[in-house]
Amino acid sequence: MRKAGALLALLTVSGLSFLFAQSTVGHIGRVPTAEELRKWKSPILPDGTGMPIGSGTAAHGEIIFVNKCGGCHGMHGEGHDPVGPQLVGGIGSLRTPNPVLTVGSYWPYSTSVWDYIHRAMPYYPNPGTLSVDETYSVTAYILYLNHIIARDEVMNQITLPKVRMPNRNGFVSDPRPDVHAMAKR
């Protein structure tokens, strides 16, 4: 009987904590805005599906990067561990004893780079606040620093998915049949 009472108390506390998780009582959490939810509901796929209309170049991206990203990632993407990882270099290092994981060496799709930057950067103080054009520009700058595109090359919803990342074929495909069935839906 004692165990049943303890279990009932535990379930009651768990249930109450769930009820107050999004409340303003105690200033714990808040309900996300419609705009915050919208950002998480629009996936960007490797083939460019979902990419918004906009454009940018590395030349314009350099200005934005220096002002909004350089404090954490260094002015040229060299990184400032542990705050901001290195973004540039390491191409060809993944099979060495000391692999360097960067945008240029590791990421298989340029659209994933764009999506991550747009949703999560600048990390501090306001993630997800870059405009679409700023995100294309910063992405172009990082790709340029990795010698993947030219400085004046325009990145947009058409050109960015065509960028061939150095590690595009560096991942092993998943052999599970259910994964492929889900991908075809």
SVG drawing of the C-alpha trace seen along z (x, -y; Angstrom):
<svg xmlns="http://www.w3.org/2000/svg" viewBox="-2 -45 49 49">
<polyline fill="none" stroke="black" stroke-width="0.4" points="0.0,0.0 2.9,-2.3 4.4,-1.8 1.0,-2.6 0.8,-5.9 4.4,-6.8 3.6,-6.0 0.4,-8.0 2.3,-11.0 5.0,-10.7 2.4,-10.6 0.6,-13.6 3.8,-15.7 4.7,-14.6 1.2,-15.5 1.3,-18.9 4.8,-19.7 3.5,-19.0 0.6,-21.3 2.9,-24.2 5.6,-23.6 4.4,-26.3 2.9,-28.6 4.1,-32.0 4.0,-30.9 7.6,-31.0 8.6,-32.3 9.4,-28.8 9.2,-28.7 6.7,-30.4 4.5,-29.4 6.4,-29.8 5.2,-32.5 3.6,-31.6 6.8,-32.9 9.0,-30.7 6.9,-27.6 6.9,-28.5 10.7,-28.5 10.8,-24.9 8.1,-23.6 9.8,-24.4 12.4,-21.8 15.1,-22.5 16.0,-19.3 19.4,-18.5 17.9,-18.9 16.8,-22.5 13.1,-21.7 11.9,-24.3 14.6,-26.9 13.1,-30.4 13.5,-33.1 16.5,-35.3 20.2,-35.6 23.6,-36.6 27.3,-36.7 30.5,-36.0 31.5,-39.7 28.3,-40.8 28.5,-37.8 31.9,-38.8 30.5,-42.1 27.7,-40.2 30.0,-37.5 32.5,-39.9 29.8,-41.7 27.5,-38.9 29.6,-35.7 33.3,-36.6 33.1,-37.1 32.6,-33.3 34.0,-31.8 36.9,-34.2 37.0,-36.8 37.9,-34.1 36.1,-31.1 39.2,-29.9 37.1,-29.3 37.4,-30.2 36.9,-27.0 34.9,-26.3 32.7,-29.2 32.6,-28.8 34.0,-25.9 36.3,-26.2 34.3,-26.5 37.1,-26.6 39.8,-24.1 40.2,-20.4 39.3,-19.3 40.7,-15.8 41.5,-15.3 38.6,-13.0 40.6,-9.8 43.6,-11.0 44.4,-10.4 43.4,-14.0 40.3,-14.9 39.2,-18.5 35.4,-18.8 34.4,-22.0 31.8,-23.1 34.2,-22.4 35.5,-19.0 32.4,-17.4 29.0,-18.8 27.7,-16.9 25.1,-19.4 25.3,-23.2 21.5,-23.4 22.0,-21.9 24.6,-24.6 22.1,-27.3 19.3,-25.7 21.5,-25.4 22.7,-29.0 19.2,-30.3 17.6,-28.5 20.4,-28.6 22.7,-31.6 23.9,-33.9 23.8,-31.7 24.1,-34.6 22.2,-36.7 19.4,-36.0 19.4,-32.7 17.4,-32.6 17.4,-36.3 19.3,-36.5 17.2,-37.4 17.0,-35.1 19.4,-37.2 21.8,-37.5 21.7,-33.7 22.5,-33.2 25.3,-35.7 26.9,-34.2 26.6,-30.7 28.3,-32.0 31.1,-33.5 31.7,-30.3 31.7,-28.3 34.1,-30.8 36.5,-30.6 36.6,-26.8 37.4,-27.3 34.1,-25.7 32.7,-28.7 34.0,-32.0 33.8,-35.2 31.4,-36.8 29.2,-33.7 25.6,-34.4 23.9,-31.9 20.2,-31.5 17.4,-28.9 18.6,-27.6 22.4,-27.8 22.9,-26.7 21.6,-23.2 23.9,-22.7 27.0,-23.4 29.0,-20.1 30.4,-19.8 33.8,-18.0 32.3,-15.4 29.1,-14.8 29.9,-11.1 31.7,-10.7 28.8,-9.1 27.7,-5.5 24.1,-5.0 21.8,-3.4 21.1,0.2 17.9,0.6 15.0,1.2 12.5,-0.8 14.7,-4.0 14.5,-3.8 10.7,-3.2 10.3,-6.3 12.4,-8.4 10.2,-7.5 7.1,-8.9"/>
</svg>
